[in-house]
Amino acid sequence: MADCIFCKIIAGEIPGRKIYEDGEILAFHDVNPQAPVHFLVIPKKHIPSVMDGADPGLLGKLLFKAQELAVQEGCGEKGGRFVINCKEDGGQTVDHLHVHALGGRPLDWPPG
């Protein structure tokens, strides 16, 4: 999608601090981190949200890779949080499916 910031990161039009990439997904550090560890895992295929036809295999791969990278980033022992915001009421600000992985400090609940 031409105006999607995540699609532009995937295409290399906008720089991103990538931590993982394969043929289907990309992971990169959040530009406005809310914790010492805060990265996003996104599908390379443009899917607006989890409510818009994301297939179970892709969702599983996104979550599995988020967990694997969270361990790699130092969250294996104390854990962290994985979040998928969905549409306006869910707080989604970029209309491209993405998993937030946060950690490196205690995280409050509810988040705010």
N, C-alpha and C positions, 0 to 999 in steps of 0.2 A: 504494500500500500504506500503510495507516494508521500503522504504527509505524516506517516507514523515514525516517530523518533527511534523506536526499537528496530524497525525495518531499515532505517538509515544506518544504525550501528551495525546491523548484520551485513549490509552492503559495503561497509567501510567508508561511508560518506561522512559519518560523525565518529570521532574517536571514542573508544571505550576501553577501560582497563580490564581486558579479557582475562579470565582465569581458566576457561575451558571452552572448547569448540569441537563439534563433530558435524556430520552431515545433516543432523536434525535439530540440534539445540546449541545454544550459546549461553555462557555464564560470564557475568562481568560485575565489577564492583559498582554499587549504587553511588551516584554523584552527590547525593545528599544523605549520607549514612546516619542512621538512627541508633547505631550501636557500633562498638569497635569492629565487629565483623558484620557486614551488611552487603550482600550481593544478590543479584537477580539471576534466575535461570529461565530462559525463554525458548519457545519453539522458533525455528527459522521460518516456518510457515506462518503467515499472518492469520491468527485466530483472535478475534476481538476480546473474548473472555471465556472463562470456563463454561459459561452458559450458552456458548455459541458453537457447539458441536465438536469440542475437543475429544479425540478418541481415547479410550481407556489406556491403550498401550503408550501413547504419547504422554498422558498425564502421569502414568507410572514411571516413565523414564525421567520426566522432569523432577518428580519427587525423589526418586532414587539418586539422581545426580546431585540434587541439592543436599541430600544427606551425606553423600560421599565427599562433596566439596566442603561441607561444614566441618567434617572431621579433619580434612586436609588443612583447613584454615584455623584449627585449634579449638574447635567446639566439641570434640569427641568426649571429653571427660565430664564437663559440666552441662553440656547440652545447649539448646538454643530454641529458636522459634521458626516455624515455616508458615508463611502466610500467603494466601491467594485472595486478594481483594477482587470483588466482582461487581462491576457496573457502578453507577453513581451512588446508590445507597450503601454499597459495600466499601466505598472509598477508593475505587479504582480511578487513577488519574491518567494512565496511558492505556488506550484501547488496544492492547496487545497482551494476550495471556502471559502472565509472568508469576513466578514463585519468588517471594522474598525469603531469604535466609538471614536470620539475625542471631547474634550471640556475642560472647566476649564480656558480658556483664549480666547481672540479674535483670530480668525484664518484668515490668509490672503488668498486672491484669486487673481490670480491663485496660486495654492499651490507650484509651483516651478519647 
